[in-house]
Amino acid sequence: MTTNHFLVDYRMQNQLTQHDLASQIGINSAVLSRLERNIGNRTVRRILIWCETNKINPSDIFPPEASA
């Protein structure tokens, strides 16, 4: 699952608006909209803050890559 799908799924499952989730992450809703559409700036810091706030393991968003 890509990050943008994870964000949309999480938001829908928790009945949050883009504005609600954006406030939790510390960004504005326009930035969240771009993240959900997989465009714009996606910083690790924002995602980690959001994971910490929601007690989500970052590896659920970015699963470890299989070793070659």
Z-matrix of the N, CA and C atoms (Angstrom, degrees):
N
C 1 1.454
C 2 1.533 1 108.07
N 3 1.299 2 116.12 1 133.88
C 4 1.459 3 118.90 2 179.35
C 5 1.517 4 109.99 3 -81.96
N 6 1.305 5 115.49 4 163.11
C 7 1.458 6 120.23 5 -178.38
C 8 1.516 7 111.94 6 -57.97
N 9 1.327 8 116.59 7 -43.09
C 10 1.459 9 117.85 8 -177.72
C 11 1.527 10 111.48 9 -62.89
N 12 1.346 11 118.19 10 -39.44
C 13 1.461 12 119.99 11 177.08
C 14 1.517 13 111.22 12 -66.90
N 15 1.314 14 116.06 13 -38.01
C 16 1.466 15 120.07 14 178.49
C 17 1.528 16 110.56 15 -60.79
N 18 1.329 17 116.54 16 -44.60
C 19 1.461 18 120.31 17 -179.81
C 20 1.522 19 111.52 18 -63.64
N 21 1.312 20 117.27 19 -45.21
C 22 1.466 21 121.04 20 179.61
C 23 1.520 22 110.18 21 -63.63
N 24 1.334 23 117.37 22 -47.52
C 25 1.465 24 120.90 23 179.99
C 26 1.521 25 111.49 24 -60.35
N 27 1.332 26 116.03 25 -45.16
C 28 1.463 27 119.73 26 179.62
C 29 1.525 28 110.39 27 -60.80
N 30 1.317 29 116.15 28 -45.61
C 31 1.460 30 120.85 29 -178.02
C 32 1.526 31 110.62 30 -62.02
N 33 1.321 32 116.76 31 -44.48
C 34 1.468 33 120.61 32 -179.04
C 35 1.526 34 111.73 33 -67.33
N 36 1.334 35 117.04 34 -43.95
C 37 1.459 36 120.84 35 -179.23
C 38 1.526 37 111.62 36 -62.73
N 39 1.312 38 116.89 37 -30.58
C 40 1.461 39 121.13 38 -178.43
C 41 1.522 40 112.54 39 -99.98
N 42 1.322 41 115.61 40 10.86
C 43 1.461 42 122.59 41 176.87
C 44 1.527 43 111.98 42 50.81
N 45 1.335 44 115.05 43 48.18
C 46 1.458 45 121.60 44 178.96
C 47 1.524 46 109.30 45 -106.21
N 48 1.311 47 115.80 46 144.84
C 49 1.455 48 119.69 47 171.34
C 50 1.524 49 107.98 48 -81.94
N 51 1.315 50 116.59 49 167.51
C 52 1.460 51 118.94 50 174.87
C 53 1.521 52 109.62 51 -60.16
N 54 1.317 53 116.51 52 -37.84
C 55 1.469 54 120.08 53 179.23
C 56 1.535 55 110.83 54 -62.33
N 57 1.333 56 117.19 55 -43.71
C 58 1.469 57 121.29 56 179.87
C 59 1.526 58 111.24 57 -60.54
N 60 1.329 59 115.65 58 -50.99
C 61 1.459 60 119.74 59 -177.77
C 62 1.523 61 110.97 60 -66.64
N 63 1.316 62 116.87 61 -40.21
C 64 1.468 63 120.13 62 178.71
C 65 1.530 64 110.43 63 -59.77
N 66 1.312 65 116.51 64 -39.87
C 67 1.470 66 120.24 65 177.91
C 68 1.518 67 111.20 66 -63.63
N 69 1.333 68 117.06 67 -39.45
C 70 1.462 69 120.70 68 178.55
C 71 1.524 70 111.20 69 -63.91
N 72 1.328 71 115.98 70 -39.17
C 73 1.460 72 120.19 71 -178.05
C 74 1.521 73 111.49 72 -77.73
N 75 1.322 74 116.43 73 -26.81
C 76 1.460 75 120.04 74 -178.17
C 77 1.515 76 112.49 75 94.62
N 78 1.328 77 116.26 76 29.21
C 79 1.464 78 121.53 77 177.05
C 80 1.525 79 108.00 78 -129.12
N 81 1.327 80 117.20 79 171.87
C 82 1.458 81 117.48 80 176.19
C 83 1.527 82 109.68 81 -90.42
N 84 1.317 83 115.64 82 163.70
C 85 1.465 84 120.01 83 -173.22
C 86 1.526 85 112.72 84 -65.86
N 87 1.326 86 118.29 85 -26.60
C 88 1.468 87 120.41 86 176.76
C 89 1.531 88 110.50 87 -65.23
N 90 1.324 89 116.31 88 -39.57
C 91 1.474 90 120.13 89 177.97
C 92 1.523 91 109.63 90 -66.38
N 93 1.328 92 117.52 91 -43.22
C 94 1.467 93 120.45 92 178.60
C 95 1.523 94 110.17 93 -61.57
N 96 1.304 95 117.12 94 -41.57
C 97 1.460 96 120.75 95 178.24
C 98 1.525 97 110.70 96 -57.45
N 99 1.323 98 116.43 97 -43.95
C 100 1.468 99 119.98 98 178.26
C 101 1.526 100 110.80 99 -66.33
N 102 1.325 101 118.21 100 -38.63
C 103 1.465 102 120.80 101 177.69
C 104 1.523 103 110.59 102 -62.40
N 105 1.334 104 116.28 103 -43.97
C 106 1.459 105 120.18 104 -179.44
C 107 1.525 106 111.86 105 -64.91
N 108 1.314 107 117.24 106 -28.59
C 109 1.470 108 121.28 107 177.89
C 110 1.521 109 111.32 108 -91.08
N 111 1.330 110 116.22 109 5.82
C 112 1.459 111 123.57 110 177.36
C 113 1.529 112 112.83 111 63.20
N 114 1.317 113 115.46 112 35.87
C 115 1.457 114 120.88 113 173.13
C 116 1.516 115 108.03 114 -129.63
N 117 1.293 116 117.08 115 160.83
C 118 1.455 117 120.14 116 178.61
C 119 1.519 118 112.72 117 90.52
N 120 1.307 119 115.78 118 -172.65
C 121 1.456 120 123.42 119 -174.45
C 122 1.529 121 110.95 120 -87.62
N 123 1.307 122 115.94 121 121.09
C 124 1.456 123 122.78 122 179.20
C 125 1.519 124 107.89 123 -115.60
N 126 1.308 125 118.38 124 99.84
C 127 1.456 126 119.12 125 -176.92
C 128 1.526 127 110.96 126 -94.33
N 129 1.292 128 114.67 127 147.03
C 130 1.455 129 120.73 128 178.91
C 131 1.519 130 110.38 129 -61.33
N 132 1.298 131 116.27 130 -38.69
C 133 1.465 132 119.81 131 -178.28
C 134 1.526 133 111.49 132 -59.63
N 135 1.311 134 118.19 133 -45.46
C 136 1.464 135 121.02 134 179.99
C 137 1.514 136 111.08 135 -61.11
N 138 1.311 137 115.52 136 -45.06
C 139 1.461 138 119.52 137 -177.77
C 140 1.522 139 110.57 138 -66.90
N 141 1.332 140 117.84 139 -40.95
C 142 1.462 141 120.10 140 179.19
C 143 1.523 142 111.73 141 -66.19
N 144 1.315 143 117.35 142 -39.04
C 145 1.465 144 120.08 143 176.58
C 146 1.522 145 109.73 144 -61.69
N 147 1.326 146 115.81 145 -43.47
C 148 1.457 147 120.19 146 179.67
C 149 1.525 148 110.78 147 -64.20
N 150 1.324 149 116.83 148 -42.95
C 151 1.466 150 120.40 149 177.65
C 152 1.523 151 110.95 150 -60.38
N 153 1.312 152 115.72 151 -45.28
C 154 1.468 153 119.92 152 -179.80
C 155 1.527 154 110.73 153 -62.78
N 156 1.313 155 116.89 154 -44.30
C 157 1.463 156 121.43 155 -179.52
C 158 1.521 157 111.37 156 -59.96
N 159 1.327 158 115.98 157 -37.35
C 160 1.454 159 120.93 158 -175.48
C 161 1.527 160 113.60 159 -102.51
N 162 1.331 161 115.66 160 9.37
C 163 1.464 162 121.66 161 177.67
C 164 1.531 163 111.74 162 53.82
N 165 1.334 164 114.17 163 48.82
C 166 1.458 165 122.10 164 178.40
C 167 1.516 166 107.87 165 -113.49
N 168 1.320 167 116.06 166 136.03
C 169 1.454 168 120.72 167 177.50
C 170 1.530 169 109.10 168 -72.90
N 171 1.331 170 119.19 169 125.56
C 172 1.468 171 120.61 170 179.68
C 173 1.518 172 113.39 171 -55.47
N 174 1.329 173 117.82 172 -26.54
C 175 1.464 174 118.99 173 179.22
C 176 1.527 175 111.55 174 -69.05
N 177 1.330 176 117.91 175 -15.23
C 178 1.463 177 120.08 176 173.89
C 179 1.525 178 110.17 177 -69.80
N 180 1.327 179 116.20 178 -26.90
C 181 1.456 180 121.03 179 178.85
C 182 1.514 181 109.68 180 -91.59
N 183 1.318 182 116.00 181 -45.27
C 184 1.455 183 122.21 182 -178.30
C 185 1.520 184 108.95 183 -117.72
N 186 1.341 185 117.19 184 80.93
C 187 1.465 186 118.05 185 -179.39
C 188 1.520 187 110.96 186 -62.12
N 189 1.331 188 116.90 187 145.58
C 190 1.464 189 119.40 188 179.10
C 191 1.525 190 110.46 189 -57.86
N 192 1.304 191 115.67 190 140.89
C 193 1.462 192 119.83 191 178.26
C 194 1.522 193 108.71 192 -76.13
N 195 1.307 194 115.12 193 143.85
C 196 1.464 195 119.40 194 178.32
C 197 1.511 196 109.51 195 -65.91
N 198 1.328 197 115.55 196 139.08
C 199 1.471 198 118.81 197 179.53
C 200 1.525 199 109.12 198 -74.36
N 201 1.326 200 113.77 199 146.84
C 202 1.474 201 118.82 200 -176.75
C 203 1.491 202 112.20 201 -79.34
